[in-house]
Amino acid sequence: MEQFEGIVEQIIYCNENNGYTVCDIRVGRRLITLVGYIPGLGIGETIFVSGTWVVHQDYGKQLKVESYERRLPKTTDAIFKYLASGVIKGIGEATAKKIVDTFGDDTIRVLQFEPIRLSEIKGISAEKALRIGQAFMEQEQIRQVVMFLQSYGISANYAVKVWKKFGEKSIEEIKRNPYRLTDEDINIGFRIADRVAISIGIDTCSKFRIQSGVQYALSAAVQKGHVYLPVNVLVPYTARLLGVNDEIVEEALGGMIFEQSIYIEKSNPDRVYLSALYTAERYVCRKIYQICAAEPEKKIYNLEKTLKEVENEQHLTYTDKQLEAIRCSASGSILVVTGGPGTGKTTLIKGIISFFRKQGMKVVLAAPTGRAAKRMTEASGTEAKTIHRLLETGYIGDDEGSRNFRKNEQDPIEADVVIIDEASMVDVLLMHALLKAIVPGTRLVFVGDVDQLPSVGPGRVLSDMIDSGVLNVVRLDQIFRQAEESSIITNAHLINKGKYPVVNTQNEDFFFINKIHPQDTAEAILELCTSRIPEKFGLDPMRDIQVLSPMKKGPAGIFYLNAVLQKRLNPPRPDLMEKRYGDTVFRENDRVMHIKNNYSLSWRNNGESITAGEGVFNGDMGIIQKIDTENGYLTVSYDDGKVVEYDFDMLDQLELAYAITVHKSQGSEFPAVVIALSGVPPMLACRNLLYTAITRARRLVVLVGDINILRNMVDNNTENERFTGLKEKLCDIFENRSLPEF
């Protein structure tokens, strides 16, 4: 192991997502290149490193850093280089010069202990001075977290994630519970977190360790869509994970049940739930029963006459199924409507809105995502909100992941009728939050396509409600004449029936391009998006064409496709600011997607009705308006009108969105979609994924890939099993008028 102390001369490369850095340090007259995880390093710092020599085939001899200590710069020149490097948010080269010119060798002490004095400098307000001081202290706290994690053999690339989650209490929190390192937003493997726990002194057979393993196993299952795990799945999995006997895990389960950190149903003792999922599923079932048991508060008068008035107003004649749906929504408390594309779901929603308004009732519309809500608004002519915004996202969370919104039993939604579109996307936790804000006596209408992919979150709520057989369900199955003229619609229904789509016909809206190899697929997609489709169909590649892929990795995955599409559609220009974060370059005018629910992120609105709020959610899409490298933030304008500022350390919540996964496209609709179908792993090669992808398009579908993969997806109607108990609970409560005890 070699050891050196030197001053950072140059940052050659830095992955801000994980802190991986390549830099040169000056040791006397010698220049040494370092490689390793050194987050937040700045030019001018003094660093003491230990590592081993490696030889890179292109860049020669480098020191691979195993551990390090950082010391702040002391000389005026070194301090200026450090601050001018941009390592401290809010300080660029010009500001750095002003600060060093004013405070000289005393600059670091001022930043640490008297940051308000920065306001003595012209152009720096007191508010900005305090922000700079806070940013400086954050760097110091990250240093401490790095050193702590290194002492347990964890590379520094996780330090920033830990600090983002726990802030100044990071070290205290990890010492208290090392298994927090496995949380989704840190994502250190359980075995590494377990090693830290054992190093701290936790016994391998301790109750705390076994219970943490059970919690981890159940949390991992939630990420795969499960609401619970069977005992015969949970126990052996956890035992293998921890290297203990099954009996020790079973014994720990008993203690966790007593402490109510997990729940096991008395009527189904093989099902183990996390408390948040137990609460949510049980509440959803009870509330559905309560709503159905209550008579709608407002009565319907002259039903058939009003129906005729609606038909005349809409200049159409409803199908028997559509009339049945409107009558059911009028007579009952809950209605579920399902149907594929072109079967008149949107027409029905407009009819239901018109019907109840003629009855003098207040109708509220919502959908799970911003794009779905916007599409609902445009199609119905009535404002629709996201479910999160409808519930008013003054979010208060807890460690169990429950969602508490401003709208709840004490402050419910004020409406006579609530219509939820794209209901297949609603998971059990979001349904829990929604139903808490619904007063029995309110009419509820859920509309969705049950044949699409299930929700990303846990459960399969729409399917369970339909399959329970206890609710009013109307299936729209008649394809309207206008829809029949679209190959997109007819092929979607063929695929849903297990039949191969008809491609490359005279309709010119559904095409297949055969490419066996993923790299060939990527090249064909690039040509389609940048020249062939825009030239033939007059579509804007930045606004109208969306690339979809089942997977993230590989030449036909979204990571690679985003990189090549960005290079062609939004290349570097002198007038476009950009910011590298990890392996991604974000550039002004880029299409991006928010990929994590953030209930506390503030936004403002360009419209007149709503000026500000909180909450940006997984799947929201927009355009980067501005990148401010001096102050360390970028601004995104979202499709639903939200404008959000992201500090640079929040960029792990954004991805480029020239290409997105099929799962992330749920609830959205685009003029044209180009779908990559080569290199698809077997677990993703299923019918409902292909069906979901195709039904995202309004005008044009182009499939690019292996014809055999397309056929395999059509043939494969199997779904990954999800462990969920909502269907059975609904059957039990409606049959017995009470829910079995847990």
Number of C-alpha atoms within 10 A of each C-alpha: 11 12 13 15 18 21 23 26 22 17 17 12 13 23 19 22 21 21 23 19 21 20 22 20 23 19 15 9 6 9 15 18 21 25 22 21 25 29 24 20 24 27 24 28 21 24 19 14 21 16 19 14 15 13 11 9 7 6 8 9 14 19 22 21 21 19 20 20 15 20 14 16 24 16 13 18 13 21 26 24 21 24 29 20 19 21 19 26 23 22 22 18 16 11 19 22 17 17 25 18 14 14 17 17 18 15 24 20 11 16 22 13 11 14 21 19 18 25 16 13 16 9 11 18 15 16 11 18 21 19 18 22 22 17 18 20 17 20 19 17 19 23 22 19 23 27 19 18 19 16 12 15 14 18 21 26 21 21 27 25 22 26 22 16 15 14 16 17 13 21 20 11 16 20 14 12 17 24 26 22 23 19 16 12 14 17 14 18 13 21 14 17 21 22 18 23 22 14 13 14 9 16 13 16 14 12 18 16 21 24 20 21 22 27 19 19 19 21 20 15 18 22 13 16 22 22 31 27 21 15 16 11 13 21 21 17 17 24 19 11 17 20 11 15 14 17 12 15 23 18 13 19 23 14 14 17 15 10 10 12 16 23 24 24 14 11 10 13 12 15 21 24 25 21 17 19 26 19 16 22 23 18 19 24 24 20 17 21 21 16 21 23 15 14 16 22 13 15 10 15 11 8 15 11 9 17 20 15 15 22 15 11 11 14 9 11 12 19 15 10 17 24 17 15 25 23 17 18 23 22 16 21 25 23 24 23 26 23 19 23 21 24 22 21 21 16 16 22 24 18 23 25 23 22 24 20 14 15 15 12 17 14 18 20 24 27 29 26 28 29 25 23 25 21 19 24 17 12 14 18 11 15 15 24 24 22 23 25 22 19 23 19 22 18 19 13 13 10 6 12 12 19 19 19 22 18 23 18 13 10 14 16 23 15 16 21 27 21 21 25 29 24 27 26 27 27 22 27 23 22 18 23 23 22 23 22 20 25 22 20 19 23 26 26 25 20 25 22 23 23 17 22 22 27 19 19 18 24 28 27 27 27 19 18 21 20 16 16 13 17 20 18 20 19 19 22 15 17 17 14 10 9 15 15 11 19 24 29 23 18 21 24 21 16 22 22 13 16 14 18 21 15 19 14 10 8 12 15 19 25 20 20 18 17 20 17 15 21 16 17 25 25 15 18 25 20 13 19 26 17 13 15 19 15 12 9 13 11 17 15 18 18 13 16 24 23 27 28 26 26 22 15 14 16 20 30 24 26 22 17 29 21 16 18 24 23 11 13 16 16 13 15 10 6 7 13 17 21 18 15 20 16 13 19 15 22 25 21 22 23 25 25 24 22 17 15 14 16 20 15 16 16 20 16 17 14 11 6 7 11 11 13 18 19 19 27 20 18 25 24 24 25 22 22 19 18 24 15 17 15 18 19 19 24 18 26 23 24 14 21 16 24 21 22 19 17 15 20 16 14 20 18 16 21 22 26 25 26 31 26 20 21 21 17 21 25 24 20 19 19 16 27 26 26 27 31 31 30 22 23 11 11 9 16 23 25 26 23 22 24 23 22 28 27 24 24 23 16 17 22 27 23 26 26 27 22 17 13 19 22 18 16 25 24 18 15 17 12 14 11 9 18 19 23 21 24 21 14 21 27 19 17 17 20 11 10 14 13 17 13 9 12
